[in-house]
Amino acid sequence: MTRHILLILITLCAANASAQQYLLSGRITDQKSAVIPFTSVYIRNSTYGTTANEDGIYQFKLAPGNYSVIYRFVGYKEKTIQVTIADHDENLNVQMDDEVYDSTRVAEVYQKNRDAADTIMKQVIKKRNYYVEEAASYSCAVYVKGVQKLLNAPKSLLSPEVRRTLDLDSNGKGILYQSESLSDFSFQRPNKIREVTIANRTAGQNTAFSYNKASDLLVNFYKNVFSVNGLSTRAFVSPVASYALLFYRYKLLGTSMENGHTIHKIQVIPRRPHGQYFQGNIYIVDGEWRIYSADLYVTNKTSNLNLVDTLQIRQQYIPITDSVWMPAAVQYNFKGKVLGFKFGGYYNAIYNNYKINPTFPENYFTGEILKIDTTANSKKEDYWTAVRPVPSTPLEARDFHKKDSVTAYQKTDEYLDTLQHTKNRINYPGYLIFGYSASNRNDKDSLYIYPFIQTFYYNTVEGFGINAKVRYTRTIDDFHSFSIAPAVRYGFSNKLFSANIYSEYRNDPFHNAKFYTGFGSDVLDLNNVGTRSLYFNTLSTLLSENNYVKYYRSQYGQIGYQREVLNGVLLNGSFTYASRSQLYNTAFGHIKNVKDREYTSNNPLAPPGTPADDRSILFPQNQALTFNASATLTFDQQYETRPTGKFNIPSKYPTVMINYRKGIKSAFGSDVDYDFASVDISQYNIRVGLTGFSSFKLTAGGFFNDKSLYYMDYNHFLGNQGLTFDPTYVGSFHFLPFYTYSTNGAFLEAHFQHNFAGSIFNHIPILRKLKLEEIIGANYLTVKNNRNYREFYIGVQRLIFRVDYGISYAGNQKYIQGFRIFYGIR
């Protein structure tokens, strides 16, 4: 930690620790005395820089000496001023001159070319890959500042209470959220990064998106595509991509001389009115054909952005060595409007103290892409005043001070008592679907009551029933917690009472370690990977006489342990002992009598036409001692380390899971004797250029010992019957019956899905504004005696709503076709 703090202080102060420092500050304006916010300011022949704040104010801490200070902002001529720092602070206001372009120079150099801009950009594109690989590695210090503001609000909604709560003025303006962070950032080709956050601070409530880390603002237009997380599910084509000429036209607006370089200003013009394209200007260094700066933007009108209407991206490059240029500053500016509320803001990153091709310690890049220091969130205002390179505006400083005071008040006994009473108030519509949560004043103890729609149910085995379940969680400290989830279940028709309890103890959040245990009795689904929830099975049973789910009773005890033994290697093992017995239908009521449809037997293997009150034997009463083990292997696992634990990031490589299950014969009277193994290979959200992202899952396995096992021990599949379905898991089927394909032999299943993320509908005016996502997919399964089941489907999705239409085949015969819908409830 000491090394990182010294690095940041050296970077931001640009002087030896023993040297006296003085403040160079001032205001930056244009020729009409209007402030120029966010101007880049840096010292020539160094990597020490900053930007002006929103009011055009900048500041440096410098040791006595002579400096060449460079001021740069797109649209204005670069200015260099010689400054001498003696033994006192200096105030230097700077007036920037408008850009002046020499069209004569353009005509002279490119008079033989019909399209000078294309000639320039072809040279840039030719060198694109060289600049991608220009720096094999580097390190730097990064300061990130973000502000989200409410710019205007409907007066009808601006009650005094709303203005007071959001700290708005009479016009509905104010700061909703702001953040700042200080990090040590390292990079090594091809894609290794490591960021250590030394200090972090937030004020207010972020309700949309945020970019609080250096890695959030890595802007590299030399890459073919550029992604903006949170604002679009699709990537954008860079203006200097290898195939950029297919998507952009360019116009040379002029040339100018900046610091000994000839700079070309190129207008970037999309060839199509809609798509993932930038607009704006890009500045190119003549001869070297590198990016000097960029001022580009994307809009909701052309690119179907989420949350915002316009996103502007500005970037300034500076020479670090004679041959290597790196970004000095990157800025996101955004504006939007939701339900009459206008908002806007910015995220600004400043890069200092570059070291090109440094020598990193052995094993420095371990997969830990972010580490937040344990004291990062505890820095006080005097610390930020000393190290902050960009001065806060009076409004920002007032907002931080006020919200710091509010945070302090929120820790008092008076506030905590009031808050506990308010937040624990039950919301009945919310409890109906999402359940009810309550916690004590310090959030050490919490209680969750499961949703009402999962508490009262109906099925043909139990009739109407109650399934009351709660979960109590106790946080011992940042690294230890336990939870207990007791449940009771009673069926009024078969008069069967069940009670069980499940508990977890988490003792090492840095290795995802936990002990878990459970015991009691319960009514379980014969398909152990799940079918329909109690809620949906109740609806299908009472309204359409489709009693899809088949149940059995289990009296059991379980104990297990999970731990990540190496980065990317998660092991899990458990023992379960259960006494299992068959159940039969006892209730046959319904709300709506469906013609030509009758309830089916609770035995899923009973032939069609078997009466609902069938009592044929599926399996005898039995006892089973089972050992389960799994190993999940995530290649190139990246993760963030926070003071409260390790948080894994989805890998760009497939995840492999190896499963093993053994039925142990004779021990404690166990009747089972089998061995089962399977291998899963899966990956989600694989970005495919500009056309969205794909996901897939492959699973193969079987029983290599099947001497003694029962139906619930078979390998089951995540099928679906009924109009609704759950698309949140790629390894599920749309039309596969829940029990027909369950097997005690070998199997192979495959799933593939591609989300075009609007890349097709974006070309259709009527559909473009709906921001629908187009989906295609296929599922495949083959098992012993039921070979070659296939499904193919297309769908559309918007937020939590999705509608698919598909067709399925069982062997050579068409099986089912039709619609499946999802609306957020599982």
NUKOL-202768 format. One record per residue (C-alpha): residue in one letter; x, y, z. Coordinates in steps of 0.5 Angstrom, whole numbers, plus 2048, in hexadecimal, padded with zeros to 3 digits. Example, Ala and Ser with C-alpha at 12.3 -4.5 7.8 and 13.67 -1.06 7.14 Angstrom:
A8197F7810 S81B7FE80E 
// end
This chain:
M800800800 T806805802 R8098047FB H8028067F8 I80180C7FC L80880F7FA L80780D7F3 I8008117F3 L8038177F7 I8098177F3 T8058177EC L80081D7EF C8058217F2 A80B8207ED A8108227F2 N81581F7F7 A81281D7FD S817822801 A8168287FC Q81182E7FD Q80B82E7F9 Y8078347F6 L8008357F3 L8008377EB S7F88387EA G7F483C7E6 R7EE83C7E1 I7EE83A7DA T7E983E7D5 D7E883F7CE Q7E98467CA K7E28487CC S7E48477D4 A7DF8417D4 V7E283B7D8 I7E58357D5 P7E382F7DA F7E88297DA T7ED82C7D6 S7F48277D6 V7FA82A7DA Y8008277DA I8088287DB R80C8277D5 N8118227D5 S80D81E7DB T80781A7DC Y80581F7E1 G7FE8227DF T7F78237E1 T7F18267DE A7ED82C7E0 N7E682B7E4 E7DF82D7E2 D7E08347E3 G7E78357DF I7EB8357E5 Y7F28317E5 Q7F78307EB F7FE82D7EB K80382C7F1 L80A82D7EF A81182E7F2 P8158347F0 G8178347E9 N8168367E2 Y8108327DE S80D8327D7 V8068317D8 I80182F7D3 Y7FA8307D2 R7F682C7CD F7EE82B7CC V7EB8297C5 G7E882F7C1 Y7EE8337C4 K7F58347C2 E7FA8317C7 K7FE8367CB T8048367CE I80683B7D4 Q80D83B7D8 V80C83B7DF T81183D7E5 I80F83A7EC A81383E7F1 D81183E7F8 H80A83F7F8 D80383D7F5 E8028407EE N7FC8417EA L7FC8417E3 N7F58427DF V7F583F7D8 Q7F18417D2 M7F183C7CC D7F183E7C5 D7EC83B7C0 E7EF8367BB V7F18397B5 Y7F18347AF D7F68357A9 S7F28337A3 T7F783579E R7FC8307A1 V7F782B7A0 A7F682D799 E7FE82C798 V7FF82679B Y7F9822798 Q7F7826792 K7F881F78E N7F381B793 R7EC81C792 D7EB81A799 A7F081C79D A7ED81A7A4 D7ED8137A1 T7F481379F I7F68157A6 M7F18107AA K7F480A7A5 Q7FB80C7A8 V7F880C7AF I7F48057AE K7FB8027AB K7FE8047B2 R7F98027B6 N7FB7FB7B8 Y8027FE7BA Y7FF8037BF V7FB7FE7C2 E8027FA7C4 E8068017C4 A8078007CC A8087F97CE S8077FB7D5 Y8068017D9 S8048047E0 C80180A7E2 A7FD80E7E8 V7F580F7E6 Y7F18147E9 V7E98137E7 K7E48187E9 G7DC8177E7 V7D681C7E8 Q7CF81A7E7 K7CA8207E7 L7C38227E6 L7C28277E1 N7BB8287E2 A7B58257E4 P7AD8267E3 K7AB82B7E8 S7A58277EA L7A98227ED L7AE8277F0 S7AA8277F7 P7AE82A7FD E7B0823800 V7B38207F9 R7B78277F8 R7B98267FF T7BB81E7FF L7BF81F7F8 D7C28267FA L7BF8297F4 D7BE8317F3 S7B78347F1 N7B98327EA G7BA82B7EB K7C182B7EA G7C68287EF I7CC8227EF L7C981B7F0 Y7CF8177F1 Q7D78197F0 S7DD8147F1 E7E48157F1 S7EA80F7F1 L7F180F7F1 S7F58097EE D7FB8067EC F7FA8027E5 S7FE7FD7E2 F7FE7FA7DB Q8027F57D7 R8007F27D0 P7FC7EF7CE N7F77F07D3 K7F97F07DA I7F77F57DF R7F87F77E6 E7F57FD7EA V7F67FE7F1 T7F18047F4 I7F48087F9 A7EE80C7FB N7E780C7F9 R7E18117FB T7DA8117F9 A7D48167FB G7CD8157F9 Q7C980F7F6 N7CB80D7EF T7C580A7EC A7C78097E4 F7CF8087E3 S7D58097E5 Y7DD8097E3 N7E180A7E9 K7E78067E8 A7ED8077E3 S7EB8017DF D7E48037DE L7E78097DA L7EC8057D5 V7EA8097CF N7EE8067C9 F7EC8087C2 Y7F28047BF K7EE7FD7C0 N7E87FC7BB V7E37FC7C0 F7E18007C6 S7DC7FE7CB V7D98037D0 N7D77FE7D6 G7D08007D8 L7CD8047D3 S7CD7FF7CD T7CD7F87CC R7D17F87C6 A7D87FB7C4 F7D98017C0 V7DE8017BA S7E48057BB P7E580B7B6 V7EC8087B4 A7EA8017B4 S7ED7FC7AF Y7E67FC7AB A7E48037AD L7E48067A6 L7DE8017A5 F7DA8057AB Y7DD80C7AA R7DE8127A6 Y7E38177A8 K7E481E7A6 L7EA8227A7 L7E88297AB G7EF82C7AB T7F682B7AE S7FA82F7B3 M80182F7B6 E80182D7BD N80882C7C1 G80C82B7BB H8078267B8 T8028267B2 I7FB8247B5 H7F58237B0 K7EE8247B3 I7EA81E7B0 Q7E281E7B0 V7DF8177B1 I7D98167AD P7D580F7AE R7D380C7A7 R7CC80A7AA P7C780E7AE H7C78087B3 G7CC8047B6 Q7D18037BB Y7D58097B9 F7D980F7BB Q7D88167B9 G7DC81C7BA N7E481E7B9 I7EA81A7B9 Y7F181E7B9 I7F781A7B6 V7FE81C7B6 D80181C7AF G8078187AD E8068137B3 W7FF8127B2 R7FD8117B9 I7F78147BD Y7F881B7C0 S7F281C7C3 A7EA81A7C2 D7E481D7C3 L7DE8187C1 Y7D78167C4 V7D28117C3 T7CA8137C4 N7C480F7C6 K7C18117BF T7C680D7BB S7C98087BF N7C38067C4 L7C78087CB N7C48067D1 L7C380B7D7 V7C68117D3 D7C48157CD T7CB8177CB L7D28157CD Q7D88197CB I7DF8167CC R7E581A7CC Q7ED8187CC Q7F381C7CC Y7FA8187CB I80181B7CD P8088187CB I80B8147D1 T8118127CD D8148147C6 S81080F7C3 V80A80D7C8 W8048117C9 M7FF8107CE P7F88137D1 A7F98197D5 A7F18197D7 V7EB8167D5 Q7E48197D6 Y7DD8167D5 N7D881B7D5 F7D08197D5 K7C981C7D5 G7C28197D5 K7BB8197D7 V7B68157DA L7AF8167DC G7B081E7DB F7B781E7E0 K7BD8207DC F7C481E7DF G7CB81E7DC G7D281E7DF Y7D981B7DE Y7DE8167DF N7E58197DF A7EC8157DF I7F38187E0 Y7F98147DF N8008167E2 N8078137E3 Y80780E7DD K80C8097DD I80D8057D6 N80F7FE7D7 P8117FE7DE T8137F87E1 F80E7F57E5 P80F7F07EB E80E7E87EA N8077E67EA Y8057ED7EA F7FF7EC7E5 T7FB7E67E9 G7F47E77E6 E7F37ED7EC I7F07F27E7 L7EE7F77ED K7F07F77F4 I7ED7FC7F9 D7F27FE7FF T7EE7FD805 T7EF804807 A7ED807800 N7E6809803 S7E880C809 K7EC812806 K7EA819809 E7E9820805 D7F0822807 Y7F381C804 W7EF81E7FD T7F08257FE A7F88237FE V7F881E7F8 R7F28207F4 P7F58227ED V7EE8267EB P7EB82B7EF S7E482A7F1 T7DF82F7EF P7DC8337F5 L7D582F7F4 E7D98287F4 A7DD82A7FA R7D682C7FD D7D38257FB F7D98217FE H7D8825804 K7D1824805 K7D181D804 D7D681B808 S7D381F80E V7CC81B80C T7D081480C A7D3816813 Y7CC817815 Q7CA811812 K7CE80D817 T7CB81081D D7C680C822 E7C0811820 Y7C1810819 L7C2809819 D7BC80881D T7B880C819 L7BB808812 Q7B9801815 H7B2803816 T7B180680F K7B580180B N7B27FB80F R7AB7FD80D I7A87F8809 N7A67F9802 Y7A07F4800 P7A07F47F9 G7A87F37F9 Y7A77EE7FE L7A27EA7F9 I7A87E97F4 F7AE7EB7F7 G7AE7E97FE Y7AF7ED804 S7B67EF807 A7B77F280E S7BE7F4812 N7C07F7818 R7C37FE819 N7CA7FC817 D7C87F7812 K7CC7F1816 D7C57ED816 S7C07EC811 L7BA7E880F Y7B77E7809 I7B07E4808 Y7AF7E0801 P7AA7E37FC F7A27E27FD I7A27DF7F6 Q7A67D97F9 T7A37D87FF F79C7D67FE Y79C7D17F8 Y7977CB7F5 N7997C57F2 T7967BE7F1 V79A7BA7F6 E7997BF7FC G7937C37FA F7937CA7FD G79A7CB801 I79E7D0805 N7A67D0804 A7A87D5809 K7AF7D7808 V7B47DC80B R7BB7DE80B Y7BF7E1811 T7C67E4810 R7CB7E6815 T7D17EA813 I7D77E8818 D7DC7ED815 D7DE7EF80E F7E17E880D H7DC7E3811 S7D57E2810 F7CF7DD811 S7C87DC80F I7C37D7811 A7BD7D680C P7B77D2810 A7B17CF80C V7AA7CC80D R7A67C9808 Y79F7C6809 G79A7C3804 F7937C3806 S7917BE801 N7967B8803 K7977BB80A L79E7BB809 F7A27BF80E S7AA7C180C A7AF7C5810 N7B67C680E I7BC7CB80F Y7C27CD80B S7C87D180D E7CE7D480B Y7D47D680E R7D97DB80A N7E07DC80D D7E57DE807 P7E27E3802 F7E87E37FF H7E87DC7FD N7E07DB7FC A7E07D6802 K7DA7D4805 F7D87CE80A Y7D17CC808 T7CC7C780C G7C47C580B F7C07C080E G7B87BF80F S7B37BC80A D7B07BF804 V7AC7BE7FE L7B17BE7F8 D7B07BE7F0 L7B27B87ED N7B67BC7E8 N7BC7BE7ED V7BE7C47E8 G7B77C77E8 T7B17C87E4 R7AB7CD7E6 S7AB7D17EC L7A67D07F1 Y7A27D77EF F7A27D57E7 N7A07CD7E9 T79A7D07ED L7987D47E7 S7997CF7E2 T7957C97E7 L78F7CE7E9 L78E7D17E2 S7907CC7DD E7907C57E0 N7977C57DF N79B7C27E5 Y7A27C27E2 V7A67C17E8 K7A77BA7EB Y7A97B97F3 Y7AC7B47F8 R7AD7B57FF S7B47B5802 Q7B77B5809 Y7BE7B7809 G7C47BA80C Q7CA7BD808 I7D17C0809 G7D57C3804 Y7DB7C8803 Q7DD7CD7FE R7E47D17FD E7E87D47F7 V7EF7D07F8 L7F27D47F2 N7F07DA7EE G7EB7D77E9 V7EA7D07ED L7E47D07F1 L7E37C97F5 N7DD7C77F8 G7DB7C07FB S7D57BE7FF F7D27B7803 T7CA7B6803 Y7C77B1806 A7BF7B0804 S7B97AC806 R7B57AC7FF S7AE7AA7FE Q7A97AB7F8 L7A37AF7F9 Y79C7AF7F5 N7977B47F3 T7917B67F8 A78E7BC7F5 F78B7BD7EF G7877C47EF H7887C97EA I7857D07E9 K7847CF7E1 N7827C97DE V7867C87D8 K7827C37D3 D7867BD7D1 R78B7BE7D6 E78C7BA7DC Y7917BA7E2 T7977B57E1 S79A7B07E6 N79F7B27EB N7A47AD7E8 P7A77B07E2 L7A87A97DE A7A17A77DE P79F7A67D7 P79A7AB7D4 G7937AA7D6 T7957A87DD P78F7AB7E2 A7917B17E7 D7907AC7ED D7957A77EB R7997A47F0 S79E7A07EC I7A579F7EF L7AB7A47EC F7B07A27F1 P7AF79E7F8 Q7B17A27FF N7B87A27FF Q7BE7A5803 A7C47A97FF L7CB7AB801 T7CE7AF7FC F7D47B37FB N7D47B97F6 A7DB7BC7F4 S7DC7C27EE A7E27C67EC T7E17CC7E8 L7E77CF7E4 T7E77D67E1 F7ED7D77DD D7F07DE7DE Q7EB7E07E3 Q7EC7E77E5 Y7E97EA7EB E7E87F07EF T7EB7F07F7 R7E77F57FB P7E87F5803 T7E27F1804 G7E47EB7FF K7E67E97F8 F7E17EA7F2 N7E27E67EC I7E17E97E5 P7DE7E57DF S7E47E27DB K7E47E37D4 Y7E67DB7D3 P7E17D57D4 T7E07D37DB V7E17CB7DD M7DD7C87E2 I7DE7C07E4 N7D97BD7E8 Y7D97B67EB R7D47B37EF K7D47AC7F3 G7CF7A87F6 I7D27A47FC K7CF79D7FD S7CE79A804 A7D07A0808 F7CB7A280D G7C679D80A S7C77A1803 D7C479D7FD V7C77A17F8 D7CD79F7F4 Y7CF7A37EE D7D57A87EB F7D37AE7E7 A7D87B37E3 S7D77B97DF V7DA7BF7DB D7D77C57DA I7DB7CB7D5 S7D77D17D5 Q7D87D97D4 Y7D47DF7D4 N7D47E57D0 I7D97E47CB R7D97EB7C7 V7D97EA7C0 G7DB7F07BC L7D57F57BB T7D07EF7BB G7CF7EE7C2 F7D17E87C7 S7D17E17C7 S7D07DC7CD F7D17D47CD K7D17CE7D1 L7D37C77D0 T7D27C17D5 A7D47BA7D4 G7D47B47D9 G7D17AE7DB F7D07A87E0 F7D67A47E0 N7D379F7E6 D7CC79F7E6 K7CB7997EB S7C679C7EF L7C27A37EE Y7BB7A57EE Y7B87AA7EA M7BA7B17EE D7C17AE7ED Y7C17AF7E6 N7C47B47E2 H7BE7BA7E1 F7BE7BF7DC L7BB7C77DC G7B57C67D8 N7AF7CA7D7 Q7A87C97D7 G7A27CE7D6 L7A27D57D3 T7A77D97D8 F7AF7D77D8 D7B57DA7DB P7BA7DC7D6 T7BF7DE7DC Y7C37D87DB V7C67D67D4 G7C67CE7D6 S7BE7CE7D6 F7B97CB7D1 H7B37CF7CE F7AF7C87CD L7B27C27D0 P7AD7BE7D5 F7B07BE7DC Y7B17B77DD T7B07B37D6 Y7B87B47D5 S7BA7B37DC T7C07AD7DB N7C47A87DF G7C97A87D9 A7CD7AC7D5 F7CB7B37D2 L7CD7B97CE E7CA7C07CE A7CC7C67CB H7C97CD7CB F7CA7D37C7 Q7C77DA7C7 H7C97E17C3 N7C67E87C5 F7C77EC7BF A7C67F27C4 G7C27F67BF S7C77F67B9 I7C17F37B5 F7BB7F77B7 N7BF7FE7B7 H7BE7FE7B0 I7B77FE7B0 P7B48057B2 I7AE8027B5 L7B17FD7BA R7B88027BB K7B58067C1 L7B28007C5 K7B97FE7C6 L7B87F67C5 E7BD7F17C5 E7BD7EB7C0 I7BE7E47C2 I7BF7DE7BF G7C17D77C2 A7C17D07C2 N7C17CA7C7 Y7C37C37C6 L7C37BC7CA T7C47B57C9 V7C37B07CE K7C27A87CE N7BC7A67CB N7BA7AD7CA R7BF7B07C4 N7C07B67C1 Y7BB7BB7C4 R7BC7C27C1 E7B97C97C2 F7BA7CF7BE Y7B77D67C0 I7B77DE7BE G7B57E37C3 V7B57EA7C5 Q7B67ED7CC R7B67F47CF L7B87F57D6 I7B57EF7DA F7B07ED7D5 R7B17E87D0 V7AD7E47CB D7B07DE7C7 Y7AD7DA7C1 G7B07D37C0 I7AF7CC7BD S7B17C67C0 Y7B37BF7BD A7B37B87C0 G7B77B47BC N7B47B47B5 Q7AD7B77B7 K7AB7BE7B9 Y7AA7BF7C0 I7A77C57C2 Q7A77CC7BF G7A57D37C2 F7A67D97C7 R7A97D97CD I7A97E07D2 F7AD7E37D7 Y7AB7E97DC G7B07E97E1 I7AD7E47E6 R7B07DD7E7 
// end
